[in-house]
Structure formats: C-alpha cells, structure tokens
Amino acid sequence: MTDWSVNKMEKKDLILKAATRIISEKGYSSATIDEITKKAGVGKGTFYLYFKDKSELFFSIIEKEFDNLIQDIVKAVEGMDDFFEKLKKGIEMYLLYHQKNYFLFKILIQEKPFMKKKNFENFWEDFFSRWAFIKEGIRQQIKEGKIKNMDPDDIIYSLLGIIHSNIHRWVLSGRRYPLVDKTDTIYQIFVSGIRR
C-alpha cells in the first residue's frame, strides 16, 4: 500500500468515526455533512470522494459494524466442534458486541422510519446473507437429525428476531443490566424450539 492509499483510508475512517458519533448522538436526520466533516477534520469535498450522500455514509457505517460483529463471532467460535456450543458462543458475542456498541442498534431503531423502503430491504437482505456460515451448520444438524427439519433461513431469522427483541428491550430499559446476561435465556428459548 502506498502512503497515499493509507492516507486515503485514514480519511475515510475519520469520516466514518465522526459520522458514527454524531449520528448516534443526534440521529441520522439531524446530523449534517458539514458537522461530520468538521468533526472528522476533512473538507466537504473529501467527503464526496468517499460517499455520494449521507445515506451511503449511513449504510457504510452499518456495514462496517456488522462486518466487525461477524468477524468477532467467527473468531470466537473458531476451533469449537459442537454446533450448540458455537451457537451459544455466537449469541454471547452478538449480545456483547451490541452491549459495547449499543449505538448501532440505537441508530437502526431511530432511523428505520426514515429509510427508503428499497434501501431498508437491501440492507436487511445483505445482513441476512452474511450468516451463510451458520446456515451450513444448521443444514448439517438437520441432516444428522439433531435439529428439526425446518428451513435454515427461518431458523436464522427466528434466532436473530429473539436476539434483536432482547437488544431492543435492553436499549429501551436504559441499559440497566448487562445485555450479555441474557445469553442463557435466549439460548434456552431458541434451542428448545429447534432441537429434536
């Protein structure tokens, strides 16, 4: 990598970090590109080198955070053989990530009403496609008769629905308890529904 490309990546990262902070504090609708570039210490023209508009920036933030989340989960379950151990660890990591980065879920809750329907659909389609590594494990467990014969996508959507409803409840409660403490509850509810 050349010095120029490193500098270019640093500027993009500065913009992403500044935008994440401002959007999590003020909300997407209230945040301005001027504010974001000022906080990042870059010119407005620099912003447009990386993002065509605020909407693209928003989805870049979310995409980057979900990439980090998935990397954390994959790293945490590396070397584990038992599917159900991996599942429980994955739930724990998902909750821990959101506990540390609660702004991510807060942003999604706040901004859902303002997202264009197509952007919102594309975002969730992309989000669910990232769980292919779990889908394969589910298929294998079905084949071995350890999980009920259900559509793997339905299983993943259901798991994420249980997790997200717990995160939502935690955010609305003012984060009064460690979110990661819900790992066992979510695991037990979910596994009771799919295990043979």
Backbone as numpy.savetxt, mean C-alpha at the origin, in Angstrom:
# Nx Ny Nz CAx CAy CAz Cx Cy Cz
25.51 4.43 -13.09 24.68 5.61 -13.09 25.56 6.86 -13.09
25.22 7.84 -13.89 25.99 9.08 -13.93 25.57 9.98 -12.79
26.42 11.00 -12.51 26.06 11.98 -11.47 24.75 12.65 -11.80
24.53 12.93 -13.08 23.30 13.61 -13.52 22.07 12.76 -13.22
22.14 11.44 -13.50 20.97 10.59 -13.27 20.71 10.40 -11.78
21.78 10.38 -10.97 21.60 10.30 -9.52 20.92 11.56 -9.03
21.39 12.72 -9.50 20.81 14.00 -9.12 19.34 14.06 -9.55
19.08 13.53 -10.72 17.70 13.51 -11.25 16.81 12.67 -10.33
17.29 11.51 -9.91 16.51 10.65 -9.02 16.33 11.30 -7.65
17.37 12.01 -7.19 17.26 12.70 -5.91 16.18 13.77 -5.96
16.11 14.51 -7.05 15.09 15.56 -7.18 13.69 14.97 -7.21
13.54 13.90 -7.94 12.23 13.24 -7.99 11.85 12.75 -6.60
12.81 12.17 -5.89 12.56 11.68 -4.54 12.22 12.82 -3.58
12.89 13.95 -3.72 12.58 15.13 -2.90 11.14 15.59 -3.13
10.72 15.58 -4.38 9.35 15.96 -4.72 8.36 14.98 -4.10
8.64 13.69 -4.24 7.75 12.66 -3.68 7.64 12.80 -2.16
8.77 13.00 -1.49 8.76 13.13 -0.03 8.00 14.39 0.41
8.26 15.50 -0.27 7.57 16.74 0.08 6.06 16.61 -0.15
5.70 16.02 -1.27 4.27 15.85 -1.59 3.59 14.92 -0.60
4.27 13.86 -0.23 3.71 12.91 0.74 3.40 13.63 2.05
4.34 14.41 2.49 4.14 15.14 3.76 3.00 16.14 3.66
3.00 16.93 2.62 1.98 17.98 2.47 0.60 17.37 2.26
0.51 16.35 1.40 -0.79 15.71 1.13 -1.32 15.02 2.38
-0.44 14.39 3.15 -0.92 13.70 4.36 -1.38 14.71 5.42
-0.79 15.91 5.43 -1.18 16.94 6.39 -2.43 17.71 5.95
-2.46 18.09 4.66 -3.52 18.98 4.19 -4.60 18.31 3.34
-4.27 17.13 2.84 -5.16 16.48 1.89 -4.75 16.81 0.46
-5.09 15.94 -0.45 -4.71 16.09 -1.85 -5.30 17.36 -2.45
-6.57 17.59 -2.21 -7.27 18.72 -2.83 -6.69 20.07 -2.41
-6.24 20.17 -1.17 -5.71 21.44 -0.65 -4.24 21.65 -0.98
-3.53 20.59 -1.27 -2.10 20.71 -1.58 -1.91 21.33 -2.97
-0.93 22.20 -3.09 -0.66 22.81 -4.39 0.73 22.41 -4.88
0.90 22.47 -6.18 2.20 22.16 -6.77 3.23 23.19 -6.29
2.82 24.45 -6.16 3.74 25.48 -5.66 4.27 25.14 -4.27
3.37 24.72 -3.39 3.76 24.32 -2.03 4.73 23.14 -2.06
4.40 22.17 -2.88 5.20 20.95 -2.96 6.60 21.26 -3.47
6.70 22.04 -4.53 8.02 22.35 -5.09 8.83 23.22 -4.12
8.15 24.13 -3.42 8.86 24.96 -2.44 9.43 24.09 -1.32
8.61 23.18 -0.80 9.06 22.28 0.29 10.20 21.38 -0.20
10.13 20.94 -1.47 11.16 20.06 -2.04 12.43 20.82 -2.40
12.32 22.16 -2.50 13.48 22.97 -2.87 13.84 22.86 -4.34
12.81 22.66 -5.17 13.01 22.59 -6.62 12.07 23.57 -7.31
12.40 23.90 -8.54 11.55 24.80 -9.32 10.32 24.08 -9.84
9.32 24.87 -10.18 8.07 24.31 -10.70 8.32 23.57 -12.02
9.24 24.07 -12.82 9.58 23.40 -14.08 10.15 22.00 -13.83
10.92 21.87 -12.75 11.49 20.57 -12.39 10.38 19.58 -12.09
9.34 20.05 -11.41 8.19 19.19 -11.10 7.66 18.56 -12.39
7.50 19.38 -13.43 6.90 18.90 -14.68 7.84 18.02 -15.51
9.11 17.96 -15.14 10.01 17.00 -15.78 9.65 15.57 -15.35
9.10 15.43 -14.15 8.83 14.11 -13.58 7.35 13.72 -13.56
6.47 14.71 -13.46 5.04 14.44 -13.33 4.26 15.40 -14.23
3.25 14.85 -14.92 2.48 15.73 -15.82 1.50 16.60 -15.04
1.09 16.12 -13.85 0.17 16.89 -13.02 0.16 16.33 -11.60
-0.65 16.94 -10.75 -0.71 16.53 -9.35 -1.29 15.12 -9.21
-2.19 14.76 -10.08 -2.80 13.43 -10.03 -1.74 12.35 -10.28
-0.89 12.55 -11.27 0.18 11.58 -11.54 1.14 11.49 -10.36
1.43 12.62 -9.74 2.27 12.63 -8.55 1.62 11.81 -7.44
0.35 12.02 -7.22 -0.38 11.30 -6.18 -0.26 9.79 -6.37
-0.53 9.33 -7.59 -0.46 7.89 -7.84 0.97 7.36 -7.77
1.95 8.22 -8.08 3.36 7.82 -7.94 3.71 7.60 -6.47
3.18 8.45 -5.60 3.41 8.29 -4.16 2.84 6.96 -3.69
1.59 6.72 -4.05 0.91 5.50 -3.62 1.63 4.27 -4.18
2.01 4.31 -5.45 2.70 3.18 -6.07 4.03 2.90 -5.36
4.78 3.96 -5.08 6.08 3.79 -4.40 5.88 3.17 -3.02
4.89 3.64 -2.29 4.64 3.11 -0.95 4.21 1.64 -0.99
3.33 1.29 -1.94 2.91 -0.10 -2.04 4.04 -1.01 -2.52
4.94 -0.49 -3.35 6.13 -1.27 -3.73 6.97 -1.57 -2.48
7.15 -0.54 -1.63 7.92 -0.73 -0.40 7.24 -1.75 0.51
5.92 -1.66 0.62 5.17 -2.60 1.45 5.35 -4.04 0.98
5.19 -4.25 -0.31 5.31 -5.61 -0.85 6.73 -6.13 -0.69
7.73 -5.28 -0.91 9.12 -5.69 -0.70 9.35 -6.12 0.75
8.78 -5.36 1.69 8.92 -5.70 3.11 8.29 -7.07 3.41
7.12 -7.32 2.84 6.43 -8.59 3.08 7.23 -9.75 2.49
7.65 -9.59 1.24 8.40 -10.65 0.56 9.68 -10.97 1.35
10.38 -9.94 1.80 11.61 -10.13 2.57 11.32 -10.85 3.90
10.21 -10.49 4.54 9.88 -11.08 5.85 9.51 -12.55 5.76
8.91 -12.97 4.65 8.48 -14.38 4.54 9.50 -15.26 3.81
10.57 -14.64 3.35 11.63 -15.38 2.68 12.16 -16.48 3.60
12.27 -17.65 3.08 12.80 -18.75 3.87 11.76 -19.51 4.67
10.56 -19.01 4.75 9.48 -19.73 5.45 8.87 -20.73 4.48
8.60 -21.93 4.96 8.01 -22.95 4.10 6.50 -23.07 4.26
6.02 -22.93 5.48 4.60 -23.13 5.76 3.76 -21.95 5.26
2.78 -22.24 4.40 1.92 -21.21 3.83 1.23 -20.38 4.91
0.71 -21.03 5.93 -0.05 -20.32 6.96 0.86 -19.45 7.84
2.11 -19.87 8.03 3.08 -19.02 8.74 3.37 -17.78 7.90
3.55 -17.99 6.60 3.79 -16.87 5.68 2.61 -15.91 5.70
1.41 -16.47 5.67 0.20 -15.66 5.67 0.13 -14.79 6.93
0.36 -15.38 8.07 0.31 -14.63 9.34 1.38 -13.55 9.37
2.58 -13.90 8.92 3.68 -12.92 8.89 3.36 -11.79 7.90
2.75 -12.15 6.78 2.36 -11.14 5.79 1.33 -10.17 6.36
0.37 -10.69 7.11 -0.64 -9.84 7.76 0.06 -8.90 8.75
0.95 -9.48 9.54 1.68 -8.67 10.52 2.46 -7.55 9.85
3.16 -7.88 8.76 3.96 -6.88 8.06 3.09 -5.80 7.42
1.95 -6.20 6.89 1.01 -5.25 6.28 0.54 -4.26 7.34
0.15 -4.77 8.50 -0.32 -3.91 9.58 0.80 -3.03 10.12
1.98 -3.61 10.29 3.12 -2.85 10.79 3.49 -1.72 9.83
3.45 -2.01 8.54 3.77 -0.98 7.55 2.79 0.19 7.66
1.51 -0.14 7.77 0.51 0.92 7.87 0.56 1.63 9.22
0.97 0.93 10.23 1.14 1.57 11.55 2.24 2.62 11.46
3.33 2.27 10.79 4.46 3.21 10.65 4.16 4.30 9.62
3.37 3.97 8.63 3.10 4.88 7.51 1.59 5.12 7.38
0.96 5.44 8.49 -0.50 5.54 8.49 -1.01 6.58 7.50
-0.17 7.56 7.15 -0.58 8.59 6.20 -1.05 7.98 4.88
-0.48 6.84 4.52 -0.82 6.20 3.24 -2.30 5.84 3.20
-2.76 5.17 4.23 -4.17 4.79 4.28 -5.04 6.02 4.47
-4.58 6.96 5.26 -5.31 8.21 5.50 -5.52 8.95 4.18
-4.48 9.02 3.37 -4.58 9.69 2.07 -5.63 9.00 1.20
-5.57 7.67 1.16 -6.53 6.93 0.33 -7.97 7.13 0.80
-8.17 7.16 2.11 -9.51 7.39 2.65 -9.99 8.79 2.29
-9.12 9.78 2.50 -9.48 11.17 2.26 -9.75 11.45 0.78
-8.96 10.87 -0.06 -9.00 11.27 -1.46 -9.89 10.42 -2.35
-10.38 9.31 -1.86 -11.23 8.45 -2.67 -12.37 9.21 -3.35
-13.10 10.07 -2.64 -14.21 10.78 -3.29 -13.78 11.71 -4.43
-12.51 12.15 -4.40 -12.04 13.10 -5.40 -11.35 12.45 -6.59
-11.09 11.15 -6.50 -10.40 10.46 -7.59 -11.35 10.25 -8.76
-10.81 10.43 -9.94 -11.59 10.11 -11.13 -11.83 8.61 -11.13
-13.03 8.21 -11.52 -13.41 6.80 -11.45 -12.39 5.91 -12.16
-11.97 6.30 -13.36 -11.04 5.48 -14.14 -9.69 5.36 -13.42
-9.20 6.49 -12.89 -7.93 6.45 -12.14 -8.03 5.53 -10.94
-9.16 5.61 -10.24 -9.38 4.80 -9.05 -9.41 3.31 -9.42
-10.14 2.98 -10.50 -10.21 1.59 -10.96 -8.84 1.09 -11.38
-8.11 1.90 -12.12 -6.75 1.51 -12.55 -5.83 1.29 -11.36
-5.95 2.18 -10.38 -5.11 2.06 -9.19 -5.36 0.72 -8.49
-6.63 0.37 -8.24 -6.92 -0.86 -7.52 -6.62 -2.10 -8.36
-6.81 -2.01 -9.66 -6.45 -3.13 -10.54 -4.95 -3.40 -10.44
-4.16 -2.33 -10.47 -2.71 -2.46 -10.35 -2.34 -2.99 -8.96
-2.99 -2.46 -7.93 -2.72 -2.89 -6.56 -2.94 -4.39 -6.40
-4.09 -4.89 -6.86 -4.40 -6.31 -6.68 -3.52 -7.20 -7.56
-3.04 -6.68 -8.68 -2.17 -7.49 -9.54 -0.82 -7.76 -8.88
-0.45 -6.95 -7.91 0.84 -7.09 -7.23 0.88 -8.27 -6.25
-0.25 -8.93 -6.03 -0.31 -10.01 -5.06 -0.24 -11.38 -5.72
0.30 -11.44 -6.92 0.42 -12.72 -7.64 1.23 -13.74 -6.86
2.21 -13.28 -6.11 3.06 -14.22 -5.34 2.24 -14.94 -4.27
1.19 -14.30 -3.76 0.31 -14.95 -2.78 -0.65 -15.89 -3.50
-1.12 -15.45 -4.65 -2.09 -16.24 -5.42 -1.54 -17.63 -5.74
-0.27 -17.69 -6.08 0.34 -18.98 -6.39 0.34 -19.90 -5.18
0.65 -19.34 -4.02 0.61 -20.12 -2.78 -0.79 -20.61 -2.46
-1.78 -19.79 -2.71 -3.18 -20.18 -2.49 -3.56 -21.33 -3.41
-3.19 -21.21 -4.67 -3.48 -22.29 -5.63 -2.87 -23.62 -5.18
-1.64 -23.55 -4.70 -0.96 -24.75 -4.24 -1.67 -25.36 -3.03
-2.12 -24.52 -2.13 -2.83 -25.00 -0.93 -4.18 -25.63 -1.30
-4.84 -25.06 -2.30 -6.10 -25.64 -2.78 -5.83 -27.01 -3.38
-4.78 -27.08 -4.20 -4.40 -28.33 -4.86 -4.09 -29.43 -3.83
-3.45 -29.03 -2.72 -3.10 -29.99 -1.67 -4.27 -30.27 -0.73
-5.39 -29.60 -0.94 -6.57 -29.82 -0.11 -6.53 -29.15 1.25
-5.65 -28.18 1.43 -5.52 -27.50 2.73 -6.41 -26.27 2.83
-6.82 -25.77 1.66 -7.71 -24.61 1.59 -8.91 -25.02 0.74
-10.07 -24.49 1.11 -11.29 -24.76 0.34 -11.09 -24.34 -1.11
-11.77 -25.03 -2.00 -11.65 -24.75 -3.43 -12.46 -23.50 -3.78
-11.79 -22.35 -3.68 -12.41 -21.06 -3.99 -11.49 -20.31 -4.96
-12.05 -19.32 -5.59 -11.28 -18.49 -6.51 -10.18 -17.77 -5.72
-8.90 -17.94 -6.10 -7.81 -17.27 -5.39 -7.97 -15.75 -5.33
-8.53 -15.15 -6.38 -8.75 -13.69 -6.34 -9.75 -13.33 -5.25
-10.81 -14.13 -5.11 -11.79 -13.87 -4.06 -11.15 -13.97 -2.68
-10.25 -14.93 -2.53 -9.56 -15.10 -1.25 -8.69 -13.88 -0.94
-7.92 -13.42 -1.93 -7.05 -12.26 -1.73 -7.87 -11.01 -1.44
-8.93 -10.78 -2.22 -9.78 -9.60 -2.00 -10.39 -9.65 -0.60
-10.81 -10.83 -0.16 -11.41 -10.97 1.16 -10.40 -10.68 2.26
-9.19 -11.23 2.12 -8.14 -10.97 3.11 -7.84 -9.48 3.20
-7.63 -8.86 2.06 -7.31 -7.43 2.06 -8.48 -6.60 2.59
-9.70 -7.06 2.33 -10.87 -6.37 2.88 -10.89 -6.41 4.39
-10.58 -7.56 4.97 -10.53 -7.69 6.43 -9.41 -6.80 7.00
-8.26 -6.84 6.35 -7.12 -6.03 6.81 -7.47 -4.54 6.72
-7.98 -4.12 5.55 -8.27 -2.69 5.36 -9.35 -2.19 6.30
-10.34 -3.01 6.59 -11.38 -2.55 7.52 -10.79 -2.35 8.92
-9.83 -3.18 9.30 -9.17 -3.00 10.59 -8.27 -1.76 10.60
-7.60 -1.50 9.50 -6.77 -0.29 9.41 -7.67 0.94 9.46
-8.77 0.89 8.75 -9.72 2.00 8.73 -10.22 2.29 10.14
-10.62 1.26 10.84 -11.10 1.40 12.23 -10.01 2.01 13.11
-8.78 1.56 12.93 -7.66 2.06 13.71 -7.42 3.55 13.45
-7.44 3.96 12.16 -7.26 5.37 11.81 -8.38 6.21 12.41
-9.62 5.75 12.27 -10.77 6.49 12.80 -10.75 6.57 14.33
-10.14 5.60 14.99 -10.06 5.60 16.46 -9.00 6.58 16.96
-8.27 7.19 16.05 -7.19 8.08 16.45 -5.90 7.33 16.76
-5.80 6.10 16.25 -4.60 5.27 16.42 -4.29 5.07 17.90
-5.31 4.72 18.67 -5.18 4.58 20.12 -4.53 3.28 20.58
-4.26 2.37 19.70 -3.64 1.09 20.06 -2.70 0.69 18.94
-1.75 -0.18 19.23 -0.84 -0.64 18.17 -1.62 -1.48 17.14
-1.64 -1.04 15.92 -2.36 -1.74 14.86 -1.90 -3.18 14.71
-0.62 -3.39 14.87 -0.04 -4.73 14.70 -0.63 -5.73 15.71
-1.21 -5.24 16.79 -1.86 -6.13 17.77 -3.06 -6.86 17.20
-3.56 -6.43 16.06 -4.72 -7.06 15.42 -4.32 -8.24 14.52
-3.04 -8.54 14.44 -2.56 -9.62 13.58 -3.27 -10.94 13.85
-3.27 -11.38 15.10 -3.88 -12.68 15.44 -5.38 -12.70 15.14
-6.06 -11.62 15.47 -7.50 -11.55 15.22 -7.81 -11.70 13.74
-7.12 -10.93 12.92 -7.34 -10.99 11.47 -6.99 -12.37 10.94
-5.86 -12.89 11.37 -5.42 -14.21 10.93 -6.47 -15.28 11.28
-6.93 -15.29 12.53 -7.91 -16.29 12.96 -9.22 -16.19 12.20
-9.73 -14.97 12.03 -10.99 -14.78 11.30 -10.84 -15.27 9.87
-9.75 -14.88 9.24 -9.54 -15.22 7.83 -9.32 -16.72 7.64
-8.42 -17.28 8.41 -8.06 -18.69 8.25 -9.25 -19.59 8.58
-10.07 -19.20 9.54 -11.27 -19.99 9.87 -12.20 -20.10 8.66
-12.17 -19.10 7.82 -13.04 -19.11 6.65 -12.52 -19.90 5.46
-11.19 -20.07 5.34 -10.67 -20.72 4.13 -10.09 -22.11 4.39
-9.69 -22.38 5.62 -9.02 -23.65 5.90 -10.01 -24.81 5.89
-9.57 -25.94 5.36 -10.40 -27.15 5.35 -10.32 -27.83 6.69
